[in-house]
Amino acid sequence: MVKTHSVSKLNVLDSYAHGDWRALKQDLCSLYTSLAEKRTYQPRDIQHFIAKKRKITKLINFDTYHHEFLVISASLESQNALSGYQNYWTDLTLPLPMN
């Protein structure tokens, strides 16, 4: 049984309205980003992401920030695009000086 809220979103697809289940499957699959369409990040993307002002007042805000940061940094690491920033990343893992 499909919930009413979900059905109302499906009604905009002609394939659903006409009961064409094969076409509906294709329509639904086309709504999701494939691996081929995945964004390619550049080092400036993570710089802009970090510099962007945002309020992190709740755990969910931090979780969202952390997830987005991991997506960008993992993409850059897979491209070996962070090699020039190795000292920067290493410095982030060191404890802060207590003066």
N, C-alpha and C positions, 0 to 999 in steps of 0.2 A: 504494500500500500504506500503510495507517494503522498507526502504531506502537502497540504493546500498551498503553502508558501512556495514550495519547490515547483509545483505544477504551474503556478502563475508565471514563474520565470521561464518555464519550458514552453508556454503558450506562444511566445514570440517566435519560436522556431517553426517554420512551415512543415518541416519533417515530422514534428510532434503532432501538429494539428491534423496532418493527413494520415497519421499512423504508419508512416514509412520508417520502420525501426532501423533499417540499415543506414538510411540517410541521417537519421537522428544520431546514431553512433558516430558517424563522420562529423556531423555538426558539433557534437559534444567534444570530440577529440580535437577539433580545430580550435576550441576555446582555450586549450592548454598549450603553454609554450613548450616546444620540443627542445631537445638538447642542441639541435642545429641553430636554433634561434636564440640561444643563450647569449647574454650580453658579454662582450669582451671589455674588461676593465683596464684602465690605464693607471699608472701611479698617481696622476693628478686626481683621479676619482677618490682615492682613499684620503688624499690630502684635503680635498674639499669636504669629504664626509666628516673627517675629524674636526675640521675648523668650523663647521656649521654649528651655530648656536642652537641649543635645544634644552628644554627643561626635562630633567630626569628626576621626578619626584616620587615615582612608584616603581616597584620591582618590574612590572610589565614594561615600563618605558625602558628600563635598563636591558631587559631581555630582548626587546625589539632592536635596540641599538647594538647589542652584542651580536645578535644573529646577522644583522646587515653587515656589521664589521667583518664577521667571519666569512660571509659570502664573498665580499670584495677581496679580502686578504687571501683567501684560498685560491681565488681565480688568479690573482697576481703571482702567488707562489707557484702555481701550476705552469705559468708562463715564464718563470724565473725572472720576473720583472722587479722583484724586490732585492735583487743581489746588490744593487748600488746603495740600498738603504740598510744593509746588514748591521752597521754600527748603530744606527738609529733604533732598530728593533732590539738589538742586544741590550742597549742602554735602558730600554723600557723594562727589562727583566731584573735589573739591578735595584737593590733597595735604595731609597732616597737617603741622602746624607743627613745626619742628625747634628746640625751645628747649633 
